[in-house]
């Protein structure tokens, strides 16, 4: 939608569903690629836009964070839970305290306003979801490692939620998972999906393979009343 860089052909910082094709997982993450795939197959998909990995990189560059985050990620030993906790807290604190470049914040606000499609309800509730590069891959799924937020309303709460999704790249679980899978945060830059909320009577998740055994001879569908957050977080029996 807009470009927060002075480079004429730099990748976009936002990609609007149905306006720009979201086919590059390195830019929008595989989750957004799948959302766009569903839209192109005429599935009922809520209006959405993606804050790209380019936006995340601009955010890191603006605050000169990449080197210190990399140092913190490699600072703890495999069996050092205390060191992991300290490294995670340090990374998350730095990300949450950092500021967005002004042009990037303006781009996010403009995309959010456009999502409403009307001046009558300029601050519609949205879901803010992770779409990290490499997430949901066959090699390393990162399932449940990152944060998502529901019913976010207004530009400022949206910016805060986006920052928290970025910071979840450095949760203890995500850092440990990367260590075990032999990946680095620079290999899994975080895109973020902002999607209109749908009033839900019931919701849930579906797996095309057994998430426990990995066997592909069964499909698993789990649901609950209301939003599906309780299923995803494991706080209810579906």
N, C-alpha and C positions, 0 to 999 in steps of 0.2 A: 504493500500500500504506500509506504513511504520509505525513504532511505536516510538513515541517520549518519551516513558517511559522505564525505566530499568526493569520493571516487565515483565517477559517472556510472560504472557498471558493477558496483558492489552489490552483493546479494541483499535482498530486502530484509527489513527488520520485522515486518508483519506480512503475513499471507492470508488473504481473506478467502474463506471457503466459497468456491463457485466463481470467484473472480480471477484468481491465479491458481493454476493447477498445483496441488501439493503432492508432487510425485518424487521429491528428492529427500530420502530419509536423513541425509547428512544435514539438510537445512531445516526440516520441520519435524524430524523424528518419525519413527515408524508408526506411532499411534495416529498421528495426523495424516500420514499417507493412507492408512486404512480407513479413516473417517472420509477422506476424499474419494477413496475407492467405492465406499458404500454410496456416497452421494451420486457418483457417476453411474451406478447401477440402480438409481432411482429409489434407493431405500430412504425412509423418512429420517433424515438427520437434522438435528437442530442447527440453526445459524451459528457460525463460529468463525474465529480467526486464530491464527497461530503467531505467537511471538517466537521468532526463529532463533536458531543457534547463533546466527550472526548478531542478533541483539544481545545475547548472553556474552559473546566475545567482546562486543563493544563496551558492555557494562564492566567486564573484568579489566579491559584496557583503560577505561576512564578512571578506574580506581587503583590501577597498578597492583592487581591482586594475584595474578597468575603465578608469579614466582613464589610468593609466601604460601599460597594454597598448596602448591606442589611440594614445598619443603615440609609443610605440616603433614601432608598425606604420607610422606615417606619417613616420618620421624618416629613411628612406633613399631615395635617388634611384634611378630605374629601372635605371641602369647601374652602381650602386654595390654590387658584390658584398661588399666588406668591411663596408659599412654594414648590408647585409642580414644578414650573419652575426652581427654584433654585436647587432642588434635581436632576432634569433631567439634567441640565447643568453640575452639579458637577460630576454625574456618567459618562456622555458622555465624558467630558474632561479627566477624569482619564483613561477611556478605550482607547481613541484616543492617549493619550500620552504614554501608556504602550507599552512595547516591546514584541515581540514574542520570546519564547525560540529558540535558534539557530537551534536545531534539528527539531523543528516544522516548522520553516521557510524553511529549506532545504527540508522537506517533501512536503510542498505546492508547492515549485518551481519545484521539480521533477515530481509531479503529473501534473502540468501545462505544463511542457515540453513534457511529455508523451502524453498529450491530442493533441498536434500538430501532432504527429505521423511522423514528417519529420523535418529534419534540414533546409529545404528550407524556411520554415515559422515558426520559433521557437517561435514567439510571436503572436499567433493568437488572434483575438478578442473574448472575452467571456462575457457571462452574469453572474453576481454574485448575487445570490438570497438567501433570508432567507429560512430556513426550521427548524423553532424552534419546539422543542418537545411540543406537545399540540396545535400547529397551525393547523387551519382547522378542529378542532375537533367539535363534536356535542355540547359539553358543552360550549366551548368558541372558536370561530373561529379565532380571532385575524386578520381577513381579513383586509388588507391594513394598518396594524399597523407598519410593518417593512420595511426597505429599500431594494431596489434592484438597481443594476447598470448594464448598458449595454455598450458594446464595450470597455471593459477594456482590455488593451494590455500591456504585460510585467509583470515580476515577482513582481517588486516593486509596481506598481499601483494595482496589484492583492492583495498584502498584505494589502495595504491601504484600498482597497474596502472591504476586509473581516473584517478589524477592524471597518469600518463604519457600516457594517451590524450588527456586534456584538453590537456596541454602540446604534443602533436603538432599541435594547431591552429596552432601557431607554429613549425613546422619551416620551414626555408628554402624548401623546395619549396612548401609550402602558402601561405606568405606571398607568394611570387613568383606563384603561380597566382592568388591573390586579386587581386593588383595587376593582372595581365593581364586578368582577367575583370571588373574593375571592382567587386569586392565587398569588404566589410569584415567583420572577424571577428564583429562584433555581428549581422551578417545571417546568420551560419552558426553559431549556438551549438551546442555539442557535447552530444549525448546519447550514452550508452554502453550497449551490449548486453552482458549477462552471461549466457552460455549454457552449459549442461552439455556437457562434452566427450563425444564419441562415439568409442570405439576404432575407428579407421579402417584398413581394408586398403588403400583407395585413396580419393583425393579430388581435387577440382579445381574449375574454374570454367566457367561457360557464359555466352556473350554472345548476345543475340538480334539483334545487329547486329555487323558487322565492327568491332572496336575501333580498327583502324588507318584504314580508309577511311570508316567510318560508314555504309556501304551495308547495307541491310536485306534483301538477297536471299540471305543466308547466315547460318547459326548456327555460332558457334565454340565448341567444347568442348575444354578442355585439362585433363589430369589427370596424376597421378603416384601412385606407391605411398606409402602412409602418409597423413599429413596433407597438405592442399593448400597449406600455407604456402610450400613451395618453388616452386610454380607462381606464386603471387601475388607473391612477392618476385623472381621472375625468375632464381632461382639454379639452375634445372634446365631441361633441354629436355623439354617434356611429350611 
